[in-house]
Amino acid sequence: MAVGTGMGTKDAEKKGAEGALTKEQREKLARARKPMEIANSFRLFFLLIAVLFLLFVYFGGKIWTGQKWYDNSVQGIYNFLLWDVLLMLLSTFAKFFFVARYNQVVKKL
């Protein structure tokens, strides 16, 4: 016995027609989605910076072992990466906040 998914039935067609969003609702969703996307782009930006610097430290440790300039720059890079990771963490929490707010807007529609 096959189990139907409800697709193609009159109830599903009626619900689909009622479930369509109006232009105002789509605009409201777009306004709520914008801060979430901005926070996500900041998070990805900080992640990309961290990955690039960590790759430099990793491969530089193999190539320039014992070089004075490299040893001095690694300490500065680690200090920079500390702040970079903290900003990435802050933007991740901001994204969580905006996602929760977006979900509340979607729930009210």
Phi and psi in radians as a Rosetta constraint file:
Dihedral C 1 N 2 CA 2 C 2 CIRCULARHARMONIC -1.507 0.35
Dihedral N 2 CA 2 C 2 N 3 CIRCULARHARMONIC 2.534 0.35
Dihedral C 2 N 3 CA 3 C 3 CIRCULARHARMONIC -1.789 0.35
Dihedral N 3 CA 3 C 3 N 4 CIRCULARHARMONIC 2.197 0.35
Dihedral C 3 N 4 CA 4 C 4 CIRCULARHARMONIC -1.386 0.35
Dihedral N 4 CA 4 C 4 N 5 CIRCULARHARMONIC 2.640 0.35
Dihedral C 4 N 5 CA 5 C 5 CIRCULARHARMONIC -1.695 0.35
Dihedral N 5 CA 5 C 5 N 6 CIRCULARHARMONIC -0.110 0.35
Dihedral C 5 N 6 CA 6 C 6 CIRCULARHARMONIC 1.602 0.35
Dihedral N 6 CA 6 C 6 N 7 CIRCULARHARMONIC -0.023 0.35
Dihedral C 6 N 7 CA 7 C 7 CIRCULARHARMONIC -1.380 0.35
Dihedral N 7 CA 7 C 7 N 8 CIRCULARHARMONIC 2.382 0.35
Dihedral C 7 N 8 CA 8 C 8 CIRCULARHARMONIC 1.497 0.35
Dihedral N 8 CA 8 C 8 N 9 CIRCULARHARMONIC -0.013 0.35
Dihedral C 8 N 9 CA 9 C 9 CIRCULARHARMONIC -1.520 0.35
Dihedral N 9 CA 9 C 9 N 10 CIRCULARHARMONIC 2.874 0.35
Dihedral C 9 N 10 CA 10 C 10 CIRCULARHARMONIC -1.140 0.35
Dihedral N 10 CA 10 C 10 N 11 CIRCULARHARMONIC -0.629 0.35
Dihedral C 10 N 11 CA 11 C 11 CIRCULARHARMONIC -1.123 0.35
Dihedral N 11 CA 11 C 11 N 12 CIRCULARHARMONIC -0.723 0.35
Dihedral C 11 N 12 CA 12 C 12 CIRCULARHARMONIC -1.179 0.35
Dihedral N 12 CA 12 C 12 N 13 CIRCULARHARMONIC -0.661 0.35
Dihedral C 12 N 13 CA 13 C 13 CIRCULARHARMONIC -1.177 0.35
Dihedral N 13 CA 13 C 13 N 14 CIRCULARHARMONIC -0.692 0.35
Dihedral C 13 N 14 CA 14 C 14 CIRCULARHARMONIC -1.145 0.35
Dihedral N 14 CA 14 C 14 N 15 CIRCULARHARMONIC -0.759 0.35
Dihedral C 14 N 15 CA 15 C 15 CIRCULARHARMONIC -1.153 0.35
Dihedral N 15 CA 15 C 15 N 16 CIRCULARHARMONIC -0.675 0.35
Dihedral C 15 N 16 CA 16 C 16 CIRCULARHARMONIC -1.109 0.35
Dihedral N 16 CA 16 C 16 N 17 CIRCULARHARMONIC -0.670 0.35
Dihedral C 16 N 17 CA 17 C 17 CIRCULARHARMONIC -1.205 0.35
Dihedral N 17 CA 17 C 17 N 18 CIRCULARHARMONIC -0.651 0.35
Dihedral C 17 N 18 CA 18 C 18 CIRCULARHARMONIC -1.351 0.35
Dihedral N 18 CA 18 C 18 N 19 CIRCULARHARMONIC -0.483 0.35
Dihedral C 18 N 19 CA 19 C 19 CIRCULARHARMONIC -1.405 0.35
Dihedral N 19 CA 19 C 19 N 20 CIRCULARHARMONIC -0.078 0.35
Dihedral C 19 N 20 CA 20 C 20 CIRCULARHARMONIC -1.204 0.35
Dihedral N 20 CA 20 C 20 N 21 CIRCULARHARMONIC 2.432 0.35
Dihedral C 20 N 21 CA 21 C 21 CIRCULARHARMONIC -1.489 0.35
Dihedral N 21 CA 21 C 21 N 22 CIRCULARHARMONIC 2.506 0.35
Dihedral C 21 N 22 CA 22 C 22 CIRCULARHARMONIC -1.388 0.35
Dihedral N 22 CA 22 C 22 N 23 CIRCULARHARMONIC 2.988 0.35
Dihedral C 22 N 23 CA 23 C 23 CIRCULARHARMONIC -1.118 0.35
Dihedral N 23 CA 23 C 23 N 24 CIRCULARHARMONIC -0.684 0.35
Dihedral C 23 N 24 CA 24 C 24 CIRCULARHARMONIC -1.137 0.35
Dihedral N 24 CA 24 C 24 N 25 CIRCULARHARMONIC -0.679 0.35
Dihedral C 24 N 25 CA 25 C 25 CIRCULARHARMONIC -1.165 0.35
Dihedral N 25 CA 25 C 25 N 26 CIRCULARHARMONIC -0.711 0.35
Dihedral C 25 N 26 CA 26 C 26 CIRCULARHARMONIC -1.124 0.35
Dihedral N 26 CA 26 C 26 N 27 CIRCULARHARMONIC -0.670 0.35
Dihedral C 26 N 27 CA 27 C 27 CIRCULARHARMONIC -1.164 0.35
Dihedral N 27 CA 27 C 27 N 28 CIRCULARHARMONIC -0.681 0.35
Dihedral C 27 N 28 CA 28 C 28 CIRCULARHARMONIC -1.119 0.35
Dihedral N 28 CA 28 C 28 N 29 CIRCULARHARMONIC -0.714 0.35
Dihedral C 28 N 29 CA 29 C 29 CIRCULARHARMONIC -1.140 0.35
Dihedral N 29 CA 29 C 29 N 30 CIRCULARHARMONIC -0.683 0.35
Dihedral C 29 N 30 CA 30 C 30 CIRCULARHARMONIC -1.142 0.35
Dihedral N 30 CA 30 C 30 N 31 CIRCULARHARMONIC -0.700 0.35
Dihedral C 30 N 31 CA 31 C 31 CIRCULARHARMONIC -1.148 0.35
Dihedral N 31 CA 31 C 31 N 32 CIRCULARHARMONIC -0.635 0.35
Dihedral C 31 N 32 CA 32 C 32 CIRCULARHARMONIC -1.312 0.35
Dihedral N 32 CA 32 C 32 N 33 CIRCULARHARMONIC -0.476 0.35
Dihedral C 32 N 33 CA 33 C 33 CIRCULARHARMONIC -1.383 0.35
Dihedral N 33 CA 33 C 33 N 34 CIRCULARHARMONIC -0.470 0.35
Dihedral C 33 N 34 CA 34 C 34 CIRCULARHARMONIC -1.016 0.35
Dihedral N 34 CA 34 C 34 N 35 CIRCULARHARMONIC -0.891 0.35
Dihedral C 34 N 35 CA 35 C 35 CIRCULARHARMONIC -1.098 0.35
Dihedral N 35 CA 35 C 35 N 36 CIRCULARHARMONIC -0.574 0.35
Dihedral C 35 N 36 CA 36 C 36 CIRCULARHARMONIC -1.118 0.35
Dihedral N 36 CA 36 C 36 N 37 CIRCULARHARMONIC -0.745 0.35
Dihedral C 36 N 37 CA 37 C 37 CIRCULARHARMONIC -1.203 0.35
Dihedral N 37 CA 37 C 37 N 38 CIRCULARHARMONIC -0.629 0.35
Dihedral C 37 N 38 CA 38 C 38 CIRCULARHARMONIC -1.148 0.35
Dihedral N 38 CA 38 C 38 N 39 CIRCULARHARMONIC -0.807 0.35
Dihedral C 38 N 39 CA 39 C 39 CIRCULARHARMONIC -1.085 0.35
Dihedral N 39 CA 39 C 39 N 40 CIRCULARHARMONIC -0.664 0.35
Dihedral C 39 N 40 CA 40 C 40 CIRCULARHARMONIC -1.169 0.35
Dihedral N 40 CA 40 C 40 N 41 CIRCULARHARMONIC -0.671 0.35
Dihedral C 40 N 41 CA 41 C 41 CIRCULARHARMONIC -1.185 0.35
Dihedral N 41 CA 41 C 41 N 42 CIRCULARHARMONIC -0.641 0.35
Dihedral C 41 N 42 CA 42 C 42 CIRCULARHARMONIC -1.096 0.35
Dihedral N 42 CA 42 C 42 N 43 CIRCULARHARMONIC -0.754 0.35
Dihedral C 42 N 43 CA 43 C 43 CIRCULARHARMONIC -1.056 0.35
Dihedral N 43 CA 43 C 43 N 44 CIRCULARHARMONIC -0.786 0.35
Dihedral C 43 N 44 CA 44 C 44 CIRCULARHARMONIC -1.179 0.35
Dihedral N 44 CA 44 C 44 N 45 CIRCULARHARMONIC -0.615 0.35
Dihedral C 44 N 45 CA 45 C 45 CIRCULARHARMONIC -1.091 0.35
Dihedral N 45 CA 45 C 45 N 46 CIRCULARHARMONIC -0.836 0.35
Dihedral C 45 N 46 CA 46 C 46 CIRCULARHARMONIC -1.154 0.35
Dihedral N 46 CA 46 C 46 N 47 CIRCULARHARMONIC -0.597 0.35
Dihedral C 46 N 47 CA 47 C 47 CIRCULARHARMONIC -1.145 0.35
Dihedral N 47 CA 47 C 47 N 48 CIRCULARHARMONIC -0.747 0.35
Dihedral C 47 N 48 CA 48 C 48 CIRCULARHARMONIC -1.096 0.35
Dihedral N 48 CA 48 C 48 N 49 CIRCULARHARMONIC -0.758 0.35
Dihedral C 48 N 49 CA 49 C 49 CIRCULARHARMONIC -1.055 0.35
Dihedral N 49 CA 49 C 49 N 50 CIRCULARHARMONIC -0.780 0.35
Dihedral C 49 N 50 CA 50 C 50 CIRCULARHARMONIC -1.096 0.35
Dihedral N 50 CA 50 C 50 N 51 CIRCULARHARMONIC -0.741 0.35
Dihedral C 50 N 51 CA 51 C 51 CIRCULARHARMONIC -1.131 0.35
Dihedral N 51 CA 51 C 51 N 52 CIRCULARHARMONIC -0.747 0.35
Dihedral C 51 N 52 CA 52 C 52 CIRCULARHARMONIC -1.098 0.35
Dihedral N 52 CA 52 C 52 N 53 CIRCULARHARMONIC -0.789 0.35
Dihedral C 52 N 53 CA 53 C 53 CIRCULARHARMONIC -1.176 0.35
Dihedral N 53 CA 53 C 53 N 54 CIRCULARHARMONIC -0.661 0.35
Dihedral C 53 N 54 CA 54 C 54 CIRCULARHARMONIC -1.181 0.35
Dihedral N 54 CA 54 C 54 N 55 CIRCULARHARMONIC -0.615 0.35
Dihedral C 54 N 55 CA 55 C 55 CIRCULARHARMONIC -1.134 0.35
Dihedral N 55 CA 55 C 55 N 56 CIRCULARHARMONIC -0.687 0.35
Dihedral C 55 N 56 CA 56 C 56 CIRCULARHARMONIC -1.083 0.35
Dihedral N 56 CA 56 C 56 N 57 CIRCULARHARMONIC -0.764 0.35
Dihedral C 56 N 57 CA 57 C 57 CIRCULARHARMONIC -1.148 0.35
Dihedral N 57 CA 57 C 57 N 58 CIRCULARHARMONIC -0.740 0.35
Dihedral C 57 N 58 CA 58 C 58 CIRCULARHARMONIC -1.129 0.35
Dihedral N 58 CA 58 C 58 N 59 CIRCULARHARMONIC -0.951 0.35
Dihedral C 58 N 59 CA 59 C 59 CIRCULARHARMONIC -1.275 0.35
Dihedral N 59 CA 59 C 59 N 60 CIRCULARHARMONIC -0.537 0.35
Dihedral C 59 N 60 CA 60 C 60 CIRCULARHARMONIC -1.141 0.35
Dihedral N 60 CA 60 C 60 N 61 CIRCULARHARMONIC -0.584 0.35
Dihedral C 60 N 61 CA 61 C 61 CIRCULARHARMONIC -1.144 0.35
Dihedral N 61 CA 61 C 61 N 62 CIRCULARHARMONIC -0.477 0.35
Dihedral C 61 N 62 CA 62 C 62 CIRCULARHARMONIC -1.479 0.35
Dihedral N 62 CA 62 C 62 N 63 CIRCULARHARMONIC -0.566 0.35
Dihedral C 62 N 63 CA 63 C 63 CIRCULARHARMONIC -1.573 0.35
Dihedral N 63 CA 63 C 63 N 64 CIRCULARHARMONIC -0.826 0.35
Dihedral C 63 N 64 CA 64 C 64 CIRCULARHARMONIC -1.905 0.35
Dihedral N 64 CA 64 C 64 N 65 CIRCULARHARMONIC 0.691 0.35
Dihedral C 64 N 65 CA 65 C 65 CIRCULARHARMONIC -1.071 0.35
Dihedral N 65 CA 65 C 65 N 66 CIRCULARHARMONIC 2.236 0.35
Dihedral C 65 N 66 CA 66 C 66 CIRCULARHARMONIC 1.497 0.35
Dihedral N 66 CA 66 C 66 N 67 CIRCULARHARMONIC -0.061 0.35
Dihedral C 66 N 67 CA 67 C 67 CIRCULARHARMONIC -1.329 0.35
Dihedral N 67 CA 67 C 67 N 68 CIRCULARHARMONIC 2.333 0.35
Dihedral C 67 N 68 CA 68 C 68 CIRCULARHARMONIC -1.117 0.35
Dihedral N 68 CA 68 C 68 N 69 CIRCULARHARMONIC -0.782 0.35
Dihedral C 68 N 69 CA 69 C 69 CIRCULARHARMONIC -1.131 0.35
Dihedral N 69 CA 69 C 69 N 70 CIRCULARHARMONIC -0.619 0.35
Dihedral C 69 N 70 CA 70 C 70 CIRCULARHARMONIC -1.221 0.35
Dihedral N 70 CA 70 C 70 N 71 CIRCULARHARMONIC -0.757 0.35
Dihedral C 70 N 71 CA 71 C 71 CIRCULARHARMONIC -1.086 0.35
Dihedral N 71 CA 71 C 71 N 72 CIRCULARHARMONIC -0.664 0.35
Dihedral C 71 N 72 CA 72 C 72 CIRCULARHARMONIC -1.208 0.35
Dihedral N 72 CA 72 C 72 N 73 CIRCULARHARMONIC -0.685 0.35
Dihedral C 72 N 73 CA 73 C 73 CIRCULARHARMONIC -1.277 0.35
Dihedral N 73 CA 73 C 73 N 74 CIRCULARHARMONIC -0.515 0.35
Dihedral C 73 N 74 CA 74 C 74 CIRCULARHARMONIC -1.117 0.35
Dihedral N 74 CA 74 C 74 N 75 CIRCULARHARMONIC -0.683 0.35
Dihedral C 74 N 75 CA 75 C 75 CIRCULARHARMONIC -1.100 0.35
Dihedral N 75 CA 75 C 75 N 76 CIRCULARHARMONIC -0.752 0.35
Dihedral C 75 N 76 CA 76 C 76 CIRCULARHARMONIC -1.137 0.35
Dihedral N 76 CA 76 C 76 N 77 CIRCULARHARMONIC -0.660 0.35
Dihedral C 76 N 77 CA 77 C 77 CIRCULARHARMONIC -1.144 0.35
Dihedral N 77 CA 77 C 77 N 78 CIRCULARHARMONIC -0.717 0.35
Dihedral C 77 N 78 CA 78 C 78 CIRCULARHARMONIC -1.126 0.35
Dihedral N 78 CA 78 C 78 N 79 CIRCULARHARMONIC -0.676 0.35
Dihedral C 78 N 79 CA 79 C 79 CIRCULARHARMONIC -1.117 0.35
Dihedral N 79 CA 79 C 79 N 80 CIRCULARHARMONIC -0.736 0.35
Dihedral C 79 N 80 CA 80 C 80 CIRCULARHARMONIC -1.116 0.35
Dihedral N 80 CA 80 C 80 N 81 CIRCULARHARMONIC -0.730 0.35
Dihedral C 80 N 81 CA 81 C 81 CIRCULARHARMONIC -1.148 0.35
Dihedral N 81 CA 81 C 81 N 82 CIRCULARHARMONIC -0.526 0.35
Dihedral C 81 N 82 CA 82 C 82 CIRCULARHARMONIC -1.036 0.35
Dihedral N 82 CA 82 C 82 N 83 CIRCULARHARMONIC -0.838 0.35
Dihedral C 82 N 83 CA 83 C 83 CIRCULARHARMONIC -1.220 0.35
Dihedral N 83 CA 83 C 83 N 84 CIRCULARHARMONIC -0.618 0.35
Dihedral C 83 N 84 CA 84 C 84 CIRCULARHARMONIC -1.091 0.35
Dihedral N 84 CA 84 C 84 N 85 CIRCULARHARMONIC -0.780 0.35
Dihedral C 84 N 85 CA 85 C 85 CIRCULARHARMONIC -1.177 0.35
Dihedral N 85 CA 85 C 85 N 86 CIRCULARHARMONIC -0.659 0.35
Dihedral C 85 N 86 CA 86 C 86 CIRCULARHARMONIC -1.124 0.35
Dihedral N 86 CA 86 C 86 N 87 CIRCULARHARMONIC -0.706 0.35
Dihedral C 86 N 87 CA 87 C 87 CIRCULARHARMONIC -1.182 0.35
Dihedral N 87 CA 87 C 87 N 88 CIRCULARHARMONIC -0.633 0.35
Dihedral C 87 N 88 CA 88 C 88 CIRCULARHARMONIC -1.121 0.35
Dihedral N 88 CA 88 C 88 N 89 CIRCULARHARMONIC -0.716 0.35
Dihedral C 88 N 89 CA 89 C 89 CIRCULARHARMONIC -1.123 0.35
Dihedral N 89 CA 89 C 89 N 90 CIRCULARHARMONIC -0.734 0.35
Dihedral C 89 N 90 CA 90 C 90 CIRCULARHARMONIC -1.101 0.35
Dihedral N 90 CA 90 C 90 N 91 CIRCULARHARMONIC -0.740 0.35
Dihedral C 90 N 91 CA 91 C 91 CIRCULARHARMONIC -1.219 0.35
Dihedral N 91 CA 91 C 91 N 92 CIRCULARHARMONIC -0.490 0.35
Dihedral C 91 N 92 CA 92 C 92 CIRCULARHARMONIC -1.183 0.35
Dihedral N 92 CA 92 C 92 N 93 CIRCULARHARMONIC -0.743 0.35
Dihedral C 92 N 93 CA 93 C 93 CIRCULARHARMONIC -1.132 0.35
Dihedral N 93 CA 93 C 93 N 94 CIRCULARHARMONIC -0.659 0.35
Dihedral C 93 N 94 CA 94 C 94 CIRCULARHARMONIC -1.106 0.35
Dihedral N 94 CA 94 C 94 N 95 CIRCULARHARMONIC -0.701 0.35
Dihedral C 94 N 95 CA 95 C 95 CIRCULARHARMONIC -1.103 0.35
Dihedral N 95 CA 95 C 95 N 96 CIRCULARHARMONIC -0.742 0.35
Dihedral C 95 N 96 CA 96 C 96 CIRCULARHARMONIC -1.013 0.35
Dihedral N 96 CA 96 C 96 N 97 CIRCULARHARMONIC -0.752 0.35
Dihedral C 96 N 97 CA 97 C 97 CIRCULARHARMONIC -1.073 0.35
Dihedral N 97 CA 97 C 97 N 98 CIRCULARHARMONIC -0.817 0.35
Dihedral C 97 N 98 CA 98 C 98 CIRCULARHARMONIC -1.213 0.35
Dihedral N 98 CA 98 C 98 N 99 CIRCULARHARMONIC -0.569 0.35
Dihedral C 98 N 99 CA 99 C 99 CIRCULARHARMONIC -1.162 0.35
Dihedral N 99 CA 99 C 99 N 100 CIRCULARHARMONIC -0.720 0.35
Dihedral C 99 N 100 CA 100 C 100 CIRCULARHARMONIC -1.119 0.35
Dihedral N 100 CA 100 C 100 N 101 CIRCULARHARMONIC -0.708 0.35
Dihedral C 100 N 101 CA 101 C 101 CIRCULARHARMONIC -1.168 0.35
Dihedral N 101 CA 101 C 101 N 102 CIRCULARHARMONIC -0.685 0.35
Dihedral C 101 N 102 CA 102 C 102 CIRCULARHARMONIC -1.103 0.35
Dihedral N 102 CA 102 C 102 N 103 CIRCULARHARMONIC -0.730 0.35
Dihedral C 102 N 103 CA 103 C 103 CIRCULARHARMONIC -1.114 0.35
Dihedral N 103 CA 103 C 103 N 104 CIRCULARHARMONIC -0.601 0.35
Dihedral C 103 N 104 CA 104 C 104 CIRCULARHARMONIC -1.165 0.35
Dihedral N 104 CA 104 C 104 N 105 CIRCULARHARMONIC -0.662 0.35
Dihedral C 104 N 105 CA 105 C 105 CIRCULARHARMONIC -1.141 0.35
Dihedral N 105 CA 105 C 105 N 106 CIRCULARHARMONIC -0.735 0.35
Dihedral C 105 N 106 CA 106 C 106 CIRCULARHARMONIC -1.149 0.35
Dihedral N 106 CA 106 C 106 N 107 CIRCULARHARMONIC -0.684 0.35
Dihedral C 106 N 107 CA 107 C 107 CIRCULARHARMONIC -1.129 0.35
Dihedral N 107 CA 107 C 107 N 108 CIRCULARHARMONIC -0.611 0.35
Dihedral C 107 N 108 CA 108 C 108 CIRCULARHARMONIC -1.295 0.35
Dihedral N 108 CA 108 C 108 N 109 CIRCULARHARMONIC -0.335 0.35
